[in-house]
Amino acid sequence: MLAPVTDADGAPFWRYAAQGELRVQACADCGELRFPPRPCCPHCQSFGQEWRAVSGHGRIWSYVVPHPPLLPDYAAQAPYNVVLVELVDAPRIRMVGNLVTRAGDPLDAVPPDRVRIGARVQVVFGAGGLPQWVLERP
């Protein structure tokens, strides 16, 4: 498994995820939620920020199914899904992850033909706090 590369802006996201919490950065002045994390609000240009918990509920907005050749660490699990999830309580935020049957499952745990755009999902956290997604109604 590849470890996330963190920077000063994104480090809080990974700290919360390691604790099993999905939080996104919010502007401390206008309240606009933003992801990925960045130092300045794209709406009001404020540098004030805070981290807000979100429900972790979402819908699959899009997905791909990678096939070899891939990075060597992932080739043995291919084909697998990579989903783009639109958060229910922050619809302009979309997060990338994998659809799995339970936290920590391998990337190929859900057959590609079971992935559907619009399917309702819930975040779970795998090894190291890596956000993954499970179907709300399997």
ZIKA-V148170 format. One record per pair of residues at least 24 apart in sequence whose ideal C-beta (glycine too) atoms are under 7 Angstrom apart, sorted by the first residue. I is the first residue (numbers start at 1). J is the second residue. If there is no record, write none. Layout:
# ZIKA-V148170
i=[I;I]
j=[J;J]
This chain:
# ZIKA-V148170
i=[1;1;2;3;9;9;9;10;10;12;13;14;16;17;17;17;18;18;20;21;22;22;22;22;23;23;23;23;24;24;24;24;25;25;26;26;33;33;35;35;54;54;54;55;55;56;56;57;57;58;58;58;58;58;59;59;59;59;59;59;59;60;60;60;60;60;60;60;61;61;61;61;62;63;65;74;77;77;77;79;80;80;81;81;81;83;83;85;85;95;97;97;97;98;98;99;100;100;101;102;103]
j=[73;127;73;128;37;38;39;36;37;51;37;129;51;125;129;131;128;129;125;53;54;56;123;131;51;52;53;54;52;54;90;93;49;51;50;52;90;93;93;95;87;89;90;88;89;122;123;88;122;85;86;87;88;121;85;86;88;118;119;120;121;85;115;116;117;118;119;121;85;86;94;117;117;115;112;107;106;107;108;112;107;108;110;112;115;115;133;121;133;131;131;132;133;132;133;133;132;134;134;134;132]
